[in-house]
Amino acid sequence: MRGAVYIVYMFLGLLGHVKAVWGMVLRYSLFIERSFGMNYIIITCVCNAEEWIARNIQSLKFQTARNFRCVIIDDLSTDATVAIAVREIAGDARFTLIRNTEKKYCLRNTVEGVTAANPAVEDVILLVDGDDWLPHERVLERLHKEYADPDCWMTYGSCAHIDAGGVRHPDCQPYPDDVLRIGRIRRHIWRGHPLRTFRYSLWQYIPQIEFAITQTEIDGAVRRALLTGSLRSWFNWRKVQARDLHESSGQYVRRATDKAMMFPLLELSGHHARFINEVLYIFHYSPRPLPYDRKDISGRWFPRLTREVLIHRPRRHQPLVKL
């Protein structure tokens, strides 16, 4: 009798191990199946980055995951950026270089770069500025772990400055769950740091109007500055016209590109937005503020005005139920 019980016990134990192994096989198969048809589309906007563009491109070329394409958009560089980029991408069909004939700025370049890449609906978009780079060769491999899960629609997270020894910037923290759920992302502390990635199927839900601001919104920001006692802001914003904050077509703001894109993406994603704790992006510049010309109002106050408008916009989107 004891022998029979022992045999049953062993059989059940073996069955449990078989089920566990089979579960791992299924999960791995699902990972391969979802990853196989998915490519990464890297959008790199650049202007006058001759010191950094080679490092940027090399960090992409050395990725262990090979299923990517990169569109580099040069926005009228006047240094050797283009020549270096041409040299670095020579013979690699995964890279495309677009040279602008007019100044378009980052947001318009990004939108047009995504369109030029002609992504498939299952593809994932990465934004990597031309003067920044990926820290190691397994970044795309790391992203695979997130996007193999269909509940992941976008990622944001962790970056480091070049002089920080690879240590994550302290501002890189996740949005609280309740902030994502109720959609108060715009008024919360900014957390949408690189590496920024998103499914192309999510990107398609963003309407064109998200990328521009209106004169009414500008006038509202000016009044708000006056009523809250922000007199320097009021003084420098009071004569600004909408055309001053946009590129030539009037459809895309020149500055605060990160917020113009990430606010709608985060609102649409809700809890499907994933924060990645690992450092997957390196900034080349120092975290110390750069000097600015106090007489150049556009260089300092126009970006602040654009951010003010985007932050105080009412919530534009309810989270999507599915993609």
HELIX and SHEET records of a PDB file:
HELIX    1   1 ARG A    2  PHE A   36  1                                  35    
HELIX    2   2 ILE A   53  LYS A   61  1                                   9    
HELIX    3   3 THR A   81  ILE A   89  1                                   9    
HELIX    4   4 TYR A  105  ALA A  117  1                                  13    
HELIX    5   5 VAL A  139  TYR A  147  1                                   9    
HELIX    6   6 ILE A  162  ALA A  164  5                                   3    
HELIX    7   7 ASP A  177  ILE A  182  1                                   6    
HELIX    8   8 TYR A  200  TRP A  203  1                                   4    
HELIX    9   9 GLN A  208  PHE A  211  5                                   4    
HELIX   10  10 GLN A  215  LEU A  227  1                                  13    
HELIX   11  11 LEU A  231  TRP A  237  1                                   7    
HELIX   12  12 ALA A  242  LEU A  245  5                                   4    
HELIX   13  13 THR A  257  SER A  269  1                                  13    
HELIX   14  14 GLY A  270  HIS A  272  5                                   3    
HELIX   15  15 ILE A  297  HIS A  312  1                                  16    
SHEET    1   A 7 PHE A  95  ARG A  99  0                                        
SHEET    2   A 7 PHE A  68  ASP A  74  1                                        
SHEET    3   A 7 TYR A  40  VAL A  46  1                                        
SHEET    4   A 7 VAL A 124  LEU A 127  1                                        
SHEET    5   A 7 ARG A 196  ARG A 199 -1                                        
SHEET    6   A 7 MET A 154  HIS A 161 -1                                        
SHEET    7   A 7 ALA A 273  PHE A 283  1                                        
END                                                                             
